[in-house]
Amino acid sequence: MDDIPVGLASLDLKPAAGTTLTRQLYDELRARILNGALPRGLRLPSSRDLALRLRVSRNTISLVIDQLAMEGYLNIARGRRPTVAEVPATTLATGQSVRQTRIRPLRLSRWADRTRKTDWPFPIEGPPRPLATVLADARLFPHDLWGRYLRRAARRPLTRLPTINRAPLREALLRHLVAHRGVKAEARQIIIMPSAQASLELIARMLVNAGDIGWVESPGYGGARAALEATDATARGITLDDGGIALKGRRDRPRLIFVTPSHQHPTGRLMPVSRRQELLAFTDDTGCALVEDDYDSEFHYDGRPVAALQGLDRNGRVFYVGTFAKSMFADIRSGYAIVPPDLVAVFETAQRRSGQIVPAPVQDALTGFIDDGHFAAHIRRMTRIYHGRRDHLVQALRLHAGDHLTVERPAGGMQLLAHLAPHWDDRDVVARLAHAGVTARALSQHFTGPVTGKGLFLGFAAWNEQEIDKAAAVIGDVLQSMHAPKALRRSGKAVPASGPRQPRPSLSGPKA
């Protein structure tokens, strides 16, 4: 038997190590070649001798030798033993040793650096807890029915090259949006996207250049600001009045304006038709674009739903964005945008270049789900349930925290805003609530520019009455403890309320 090289003397394969002997041997030989234990030019023992030494079959040895030779770690020639190849993995292209050279860190782009430092999106805090916002109640979605549509779509053979925006889905979705949201468009104007945020980013990239100004509502949706900043544009926060984004007195001229007119995010306010007309006139005068995010507009509780702003547009200025994640369930990862007719071709090209494509089986399943009436039926059912949950959360907050919170009852949507007095630190409140098992968002985190309000942004759609009651009680306890005199808080004694505390009556009705 040939002498075993020093670099192989300690090699010991373990049959019960949880991986195959072939994989163990490959990993060990490769590692020893890379770290220099088996130096360049070293001639390995024959496959017979290695098999005897390691107590494995010659087939195992041959498989590993052939694989390492194919990857360039070994040189093999007919009738000769394998030799270790010159492997440049331990040297730089300049020939300098890695050990003698300082490793330079990767440089991030300006956008990536801003992303690392931003406060949006909010951190993922594990499984959703009451009262997390912008969530539908996935427990009440007909998943078995949806699964049948998915299986049917997956089994359907494609007789032609799949299109990125399936015509049947465009047509089915348009019929729904015309009937329920009052949009005015052709089916070909609908771009099917993986999410509403993907739509916002694509629109921003198509319309905004570095250094341009984009207007966002303040307080407003952080994703709109993020989409603008991804293009190196300036996101300028515009304050709200009772009619929504305030235009009076503005002298700057944006390239793009982002609004949530049906249920303003996060206040839930409805933009009246007079402000909508004013916005459209402003876009005509300045040549800017208007992005309407209609993210949860299917759910309206008080009065008749107001039609989409897009339906009032006569000059191709409005880009309409929607999502199935709010009306169905979050993990569906499907949304859409309606773009002006003369921009369809370039948007589809940009969509393909960026890879923002929803799988064809998902699109086909959505088509059947909409056409067969299940989508509209689910929305009708959830509108009734969410309406009750909205009212229940309003009552529960007034009962448990009415001394500290002023609650805005939104006309629709899936969440509401509870205002705090200006002296409160709403981020501190949110942190304390999280520690107590309740999820909330701080109103102050939704401003772009000066913070002019404090409050809690609370979701009600995904939570039943019992969950709402428990969360509201926690909110009341946390706010009461923070409101207590400092001396009592330092002492650790129980903090009395203003008078004898009565047992809290339950507001729970039948579980939805």
HELIX and SHEET records of a PDB file:
HELIX    1   1 VAL A    6  ALA A    9  1                                   4    
HELIX    2   2 LEU A   21  LEU A   34  1                                  14    
HELIX    3   3 SER A   47  LEU A   54  1                                   8    
HELIX    4   4 ARG A   58  MET A   70  1                                  13    
HELIX    5   5 PRO A   88  THR A   90  5                                   3    
HELIX    6   6 VAL A   98  GLN A  100  5                                   3    
HELIX    7   7 ARG A  110  LYS A  117  1                                   8    
HELIX    8   8 ALA A  138  LEU A  140  5                                   3    
HELIX    9   9 HIS A  143  ARG A  155  1                                  13    
HELIX   10  10 ALA A  167  ARG A  181  1                                  15    
HELIX   11  11 ALA A  187  GLN A  189  5                                   3    
HELIX   12  12 ALA A  196  LEU A  207  1                                  12    
HELIX   13  13 GLY A  222  GLU A  229  1                                   8    
HELIX   14  14 VAL A  273  THR A  286  1                                  14    
HELIX   15  15 LEU A  309  LEU A  312  5                                   4    
HELIX   16  16 PHE A  324  SER A  327  1                                   4    
HELIX   17  17 ALA A  330  ILE A  332  5                                   3    
HELIX   18  18 PRO A  341  LEU A  343  5                                   3    
HELIX   19  19 VAL A  344  SER A  354  1                                  11    
HELIX   20  20 ALA A  360  ASP A  371  1                                  12    
HELIX   21  21 HIS A  374  ALA A  401  1                                  28    
HELIX   22  22 ASP A  426  HIS A  435  1                                  10    
HELIX   23  23 LEU A  443  HIS A  446  5                                   4    
HELIX   24  24 GLU A  465  HIS A  483  1                                  19    
HELIX   25  25 LYS A  486  SER A  491  1                                   6    
SHEET    1   A 2 LEU A  74  ALA A  77  0                                        
SHEET    2   A 2 ARG A  80  VAL A  84 -1                                        
SHEET    1   B 8 ILE A 190  MET A 193  0                                        
SHEET    2   B 8 GLY A 335  ILE A 338 -1                                        
SHEET    3   B 8 VAL A 318  THR A 323 -1                                        
SHEET    4   B 8 ALA A 289  ASP A 293  1                                        
SHEET    5   B 8 LEU A 256  VAL A 259  1                                        
SHEET    6   B 8 ILE A 213  SER A 218  1                                        
SHEET    7   B 8 THR A 234  ASP A 241  1                                        
SHEET    8   B 8 GLY A 244  ILE A 245 -1                                        
SHEET    1   C 4 THR A 406  GLU A 408  0                                        
SHEET    2   C 4 GLN A 415  LEU A 420 -1                                        
SHEET    3   C 4 LYS A 454  GLY A 459 -1                                        
SHEET    4   C 4 ARG A 441  ALA A 442 -1                                        
END                                                                             
